[in-house]
Amino acid sequence: MSLSAAIRFFSLLALVAGSGAIVLTVLGLIPAQAFEAGNRLLTQLHAIRLWLAWLVAATATFGSLYFSEAQHLVPCKLCWYQRIAMYPLAVILLIAAIRKDHGVRIYALPVAAIGLVVSVYHYLIEWNPQWETGSCDITAPCTAPYFREFDFISLSFMAMCGFAAIIALLVFPRKEQ
C-alpha cells in the first residue's frame, strides 16, 4: 500500500471513530426515556463494546506501526507518549473482550484519557507551533505534521479520534435493564 493510500484509509477510519465517539456521547447524555431508539442502540452496543474498543485500539496500534516501520515516518516525542497509552490498550481490551470483563473500564479509562489529553495538546501545537515549549526533538518536531489529509487530519488527530472512541465505547453503552 502506498503512503498516500494509507493516509487516506486511516484518515477515513479516524473520521468514523471520531463520529462514532460523538454519536455515542450525545446518545449517552440523552436520558433513556427521551430517545428510545438511541437507548436501544446503546443497549445493543453494550454486548460488543469491548470488542469494538479493542478493534479501535488494535487498528490504531497497527496504523502507527505501519507509518513508522513500513513508511519510515519518525515519531516525535508526543507521538511516543500517545503510543505508550494506545499499545497497552490493545492488549488490555483484547483480554477484557475475551473474558467479557466490563470492569476493565477502571483500568482502561485513565490510560485512554491520558492519551486523549496528549493527542489534543499535540494537535493544538501542530496548528499553533508558538505554544510548543521546546521540549521536542529537532529532527522529529511535534509541531510539524507529516501530512494533513482533507486539510485537517494528522497523525495526532487520528490518535485523538481513537482515544475518544475508546472512551465513548467504555462509558456510554448501557446494560439492558
Secondary structure as GFF3:
##gff-version 3
##sequence-region A 1 177
A	DSSP	alpha_helix	3	29	.	.	.	ID=ss1
A	DSSP	alpha_helix	36	65	.	.	.	ID=ss2
A	DSSP	pi_helix	66	70	.	.	.	ID=ss3
A	DSSP	alpha_helix	77	99	.	.	.	ID=ss4
A	DSSP	three_ten_helix	102	104	.	.	.	ID=ss5
A	DSSP	alpha_helix	105	127	.	.	.	ID=ss6
A	DSSP	three_ten_helix	129	131	.	.	.	ID=ss7
A	DSSP	alpha_helix	155	171	.	.	.	ID=ss8
###
